[in-house]
Amino acid sequence: MSSKFEILMNQLGVSDQLRRDPALVDARIERVVVHKISKIWEFHFVFSNILPIEIFLELKKGLGEEFSKTGNRAVFEIKALSQEFSNELLQAYYREAFSEGPCASQGFKSLYQNLNVRAEGNQLIIEGSEAIDKEHFKKNHLPNLAKQLEKFGFPVFVCQIEKNDALTQEQEEAFHVENEQIVQAANEEALRAMEQLEQMAPPPVEEKPAFDFQAKKAAAKPKLDKAEVTQMIDVTTEENRLVFEGVVFDVEHKVTRTGRVLINFKITDYTSSFSMQKWVKNEEEAQKFDLIKKNSWLRVRGNVEMNNFTRDLTMNVQDVQEVVHYERKDLMPEGERRVEFHAHTNMSTMDALPEVEEIVATAAKWGHKAVAITDHGNVQSFPHGYKAAKKAGIQLIYGMEANIVEDRVPIVYNEVEMDLSEATYVVFDVETTGLSAIYNDLIQVAASKMYKGNVIAEFDEFINPGYPLSAFTTELTGITDDHVKNAKPLEQVLQEFQEFCKDTVLVAHNATFDVGFMNANYERHGLPKISQPVIDTLEFARNLYPEYKRHGLGPLTKRFGVALEHHHMANYDAEATGRLLFIFIKEVAEKHGVTDLARLNIDLISPDSYKKARIKHATIYVKNQVGLKNIFKLVSLSNTKYFEGVPRIPRTVLDAHREGLILGSACSEGEVFDAVVSQGVDAAVEVAKYYDFIEVMPPAIYAPLIAKEQVKDMEELQTIIKSLIEVGDRLGKPVLATGNVHYIEPEEEIYREIIVRSLGQGVMINRTIGHGEHAQPAPLPKAHFRTTNEMLDEFAFLGEDLARKLVIENTNALADIFEPVEVVKGDLYTPFIDKAEETVAELTYKKAFEIYGNPLPDIVDLRIEKELTSILGNGFAVIYLASQMLVQRSNERGYLVGSRGSVGSSFVATMIGITEVNPLSPHYVCGQCQYSEFITDGSYGSGFDMPNKDCPNCGHKLSKNGQDIPFETFLGFDGDKVPDIDLNFSGEDQPSAHLDVRDIFGEEYAFRAGTVGTVAAKTAYGFVKGYERDYGKFYRDAEVERLAQGAAGVKRTTGQHPGELLLFLTTWMSTTLRLSSIQQMM
């Protein structure tokens, strides 16, 4: 008995007598899988033989009782090293198979459980009547029976039905006898009932009490606590009396013409989803089922049937019970909880799911003192995050995961002055077992020595790595074990290659990879690193032909007609690269006049070579208010000036705006991780000097690298993580465990999968591994928001002390250095126009005097005084004046400008020409002598409804106006609400209106506002159906709806607002960004 199995026996309280049973002598636990969502512990046991049924049942009972104490469930599978067994043992296990899982289906169980079975080779012979020989059972149930027996330790059986005519006849006779007995018993019961009725007096009529819904609800509470729950994914056919448990995600009540109520609802257990139907007599009775509401966890029992209308399986619900669902909690004591420093919101385009409010709320609920947000290339979640953090009372650390690029990527390394046409070149290529010069091996080095375009010597050697090549390596390179089995030792090949390259210029396509691999191997064997000039034909092509979209070896050879028979075999790649080199040398001399090697980096590298540079991820955090300003500048520059496919930040630009910012090394796409993997710890230390702290992530985040064969296995992955920690220790920089969060709960993984796969295979994350029919995208990382306990479990391989340091101590210590920043200002920052207050007041009174005379009627004078007090006192004059200027300019160009919304409640806006709506009480006014008469008794709601009338002073026909709208509608009861002036410009004149804004406030301060477009519900539905099609899935309609709901709301794109403009003002640029209140709407 292994030590782990013995510990389990102690935990279960197994008797000494049972432990000494021979069946358990060599028992061991092979592995344990914990399903955190469903709270299932899955044990895999290994025994010498199939257990006696009594011991099996004792083990099953003990596990069940022990794990139920903590709200979990234990299941187990057995692997028997010897599969000898008696038919009696097989019969016992056969009957036990119907106690759980898919075999527990009532229809299947009632027909099959009590039949006799026997084993003949790999066949399980089931002897029974003709009734059991049905295609339905053969197709849907017998395979499950074989799988269940396999879990008990039996071999893989193929189930066969053996019809027994005697049993069929016996069954029919038994049926007739039983039927006669039932009929006779029913007749006798009916006679006794009639006799009793004759003897009974009619019962007195009793008045029924009022119907008590709560008492009825309590009395009718279904007993589902101990019912066996079936996973939804396991149900594929009609079955009766099934019990599901899940969360409601959609509810709808329908009342029929007869008054009956149909409650349609959908629930999911995250393995699949089901539509439910519950009929009740009327709306009053429907109140008993108010527990059926969105986001409630229910246990339901009913019959699963095919719905003839939807053509999908639906459960007709009989019983419903609310259940308490286990929620993940951070179980560490207060003060010992982690801080997450790497979390993405739904503003990370087509990549992450949670709104920033969800991340903040989750961190607060778990008792974390802070949390950081790091969206890809933008800060669009900052404002909502700021408000959410203030409400939750938690520190929000504002950050961004940026794409860092080098300003200029060299074409030549170790450059010297040399005539390009006279040099001798060694064009070489290497093939390897992976991308890491530290963890992978060379398997081929090939080169062509060329002079003036002619091959004068060749080098081609395979290298035996000392282990079988993987199928992926063979598929990619065409190199097999036969190629390398008799190859020279690596050290000899390296020495011979160095001699071959003496006094030449080295050339490679993507030279940093090839040179990096060679230098790592040279250093490992005590040989000098490469010091002669190296030309990278990849960067040569990018700068020489910037108009080309693709500069890989394949596309270039095709474009220039260079033969490349076997791409990814080093000898063929080297020769093709050499042919391209001499085309480039000729072209650069003719087009750019460059003939010297040393001038390539000076004269040919384009100022925008950063557009083709390799992107490296880095996390940037706002330490203080200065950092907030700088991150805003970096976002603006990366999304405008340096945008190329994605927002890019050249390293020199980051350096110029680094004050107030903290830099982290980011994920596996960061340069520190890449340096550790490809060049080793020493090189990574030099790279890491640029950063303030080092990030390490759970092995589960890096696990896709194993599937891609960039990392060999989990052991190598753990070694890489330890190397990253060593880098931080050498430099005295903190190392933080971060989670790279992309969704909150583990079960939300499928939503991100659907979103990401919808991008197609053109994006890097969806690049397939394998070839042909075996090609498939690499799995996505498990990127849910982890509790402190979960993170400590992930890093348990480091030891408890080091894991606590990375997960708890370092994250909290770093969080303490961040100062509070004000992302959204509480004060109003209005634009500036010289003498705006005086101009607004002057224009208002001038127009009022023209219409109502001087002195003004009291009602007009008081309204103007009230409005101007609020407008001028709160700094809103500039908004009014800017709107007036824009309307006036458009009018002068011959276009009408309409106003909409509450601006019509401002009399000042009417007087200065922003709106034509007059908000005063209904009134008459004479355009000749300025006589006015106001109707304030409420008899008219609009001046336009009043009867016509002549002026009593001069007889002129009076004008009618006034809509009786209070000013509070616009600026609030206190008159301090920021005005929202919506103006409708003509579509033809709108571009001119935009230019007017730039003219009024200055070209450097007025910009078109942006918009964020998210994945709509219908679009998400299309993504789900596409995923279902492309990846061979089949989902019920309810599951499609559930997945579409989960995938909706993610940022998909950004665009320009059709009319709204942003004003950036120097007086507050150093604090925040604020949208002006002036909107020009189509």
WOQUINOR-V626399 format. One record per helix or strand. SS is the DSSP state (helix for helix, strand for strand). FROM is the first residue (numbers start at 1). LEN is the number of residues. If there is no record, write none. Layout:
BEGIN
((SS FROM LEN) (SS FROM LEN))
END
This chain:
BEGIN
((helix 3 10) (helix 16 4) (helix 22 3) (strand 28 8) (strand 40 10) (helix 53 16) (strand 73 10) (helix 87 13) (helix 101 4) (helix 106 7) (strand 116 5) (strand 123 6) (helix 130 3) (helix 135 6) (helix 142 10) (strand 158 6) (helix 165 35) (helix 213 7) (helix 232 3) (strand 239 17) (strand 261 8) (strand 273 8) (helix 283 7) (strand 297 11) (strand 312 11) (strand 340 1) (strand 343 1) (helix 356 10) (strand 370 7) (helix 382 11) (strand 395 11) (strand 412 2) (strand 419 1) (strand 424 9) (strand 442 10) (strand 454 10) (helix 471 7) (helix 481 4) (strand 488 1) (helix 490 11) (strand 505 4) (helix 511 14) (strand 534 3) (helix 537 8) (helix 553 8) (helix 570 23) (strand 596 1) (helix 597 8) (helix 609 4) (strand 616 7) (helix 625 15) (strand 643 1) (strand 647 1) (strand 649 2) (helix 651 6) (strand 661 4) (strand 670 1) (helix 671 8) (helix 681 8) (strand 693 5) (helix 699 4) (helix 704 4) (helix 714 18) (strand 734 5) (strand 741 1) (strand 743 1) (helix 746 12) (helix 764 3) (strand 768 2) (helix 772 3) (strand 776 2) (strand 784 1) (helix 788 7) (helix 796 3) (helix 800 16) (helix 836 17) (helix 858 16) (helix 877 16) (strand 898 3) (helix 901 5) (helix 907 5) (strand 923 3) (strand 932 3) (helix 943 3) (strand 950 1) (strand 957 1) (strand 959 3) (helix 968 4) (strand 981 4) (helix 990 12) (strand 1006 9) (helix 1017 14) (helix 1037 11) (strand 1051 13) (strand 1078 4))
END
